[in-house]
């Protein structure tokens, strides 16, 4: 690659990695919110659904997280 194209590629990779990290953080925040909601939910079946949904969001975050260098 020529010098200019290498920088563009690096910029694109950094953009994608940053977007993935932000999306993972958003999913972790959503999982935490759902867990809090589940803790306050008096109806057992709804509490279970909220906890399962929280676990799914946490799993999504784990699956898309980009390792830090």
C-alpha positions as CSV (number, residue, x, y, z in Angstrom):
1,X,0.0,0.0,0.0
2,X,1.0,3.5,-0.6
3,X,1.5,5.8,2.4
4,X,-1.9,7.7,2.0
5,X,-3.9,4.5,1.6
6,X,-2.3,2.9,4.7
7,X,-3.4,5.8,6.8
8,X,-7.0,5.6,5.4
9,X,-7.1,1.9,6.2
10,X,-5.8,2.4,9.7
11,X,-8.3,5.1,10.2
12,X,-11.1,2.8,9.1
13,X,-10.0,0.0,11.3
14,X,-9.8,2.4,14.3
15,X,-13.3,3.6,13.5
16,X,-14.7,0.1,13.4
17,X,-12.9,-0.9,16.6
18,X,-14.2,2.3,18.4
19,X,-17.7,1.7,17.2
20,X,-17.6,-1.9,18.4
21,X,-16.3,-0.9,21.8
22,X,-19.0,1.8,22.1
23,X,-21.7,-0.7,21.1
24,X,-20.4,-3.3,23.6
25,X,-20.4,-0.6,26.3
26,X,-24.0,0.3,25.4
27,X,-25.0,-3.4,25.6
28,X,-23.3,-3.7,29.1
29,X,-25.2,-0.6,30.3
30,X,-28.5,-2.1,29.0
31,X,-27.8,-5.3,30.7
32,X,-27.1,-3.5,34.0
33,X,-30.4,-1.5,33.6
34,X,-32.4,-4.7,33.0
35,X,-30.8,-6.3,36.0
36,X,-31.8,-3.4,38.2
37,X,-35.4,-3.6,36.8
38,X,-35.4,-7.3,37.5
39,X,-34.4,-6.7,41.1
40,X,-37.4,-4.4,41.6
41,X,-39.9,-6.6,39.7
42,X,-42.3,-8.4,42.0
43,X,-43.7,-10.8,39.4
44,X,-41.4,-13.8,39.1
45,X,-42.0,-14.6,35.5
46,X,-41.3,-11.0,34.4
47,X,-38.2,-10.9,36.7
48,X,-37.0,-14.1,35.0
49,X,-37.6,-12.6,31.5
50,X,-35.7,-9.4,32.5
51,X,-32.7,-11.4,33.8
52,X,-32.6,-13.5,30.6
53,X,-32.7,-10.4,28.5
54,X,-29.9,-8.9,30.6
55,X,-27.8,-12.0,30.1
56,X,-28.4,-11.8,26.3
57,X,-27.2,-8.2,26.2
58,X,-24.2,-9.1,28.3
59,X,-23.4,-11.9,25.9
60,X,-23.7,-9.6,22.9
61,X,-21.3,-7.2,24.6
62,X,-18.8,-10.0,25.2
63,X,-19.0,-11.3,21.7
64,X,-18.3,-8.0,20.0
65,X,-15.7,-6.6,22.4
66,X,-12.4,-5.8,20.7
67,X,-9.4,-6.7,22.8
68,X,-7.3,-3.8,23.9
69,X,-3.7,-3.8,22.7
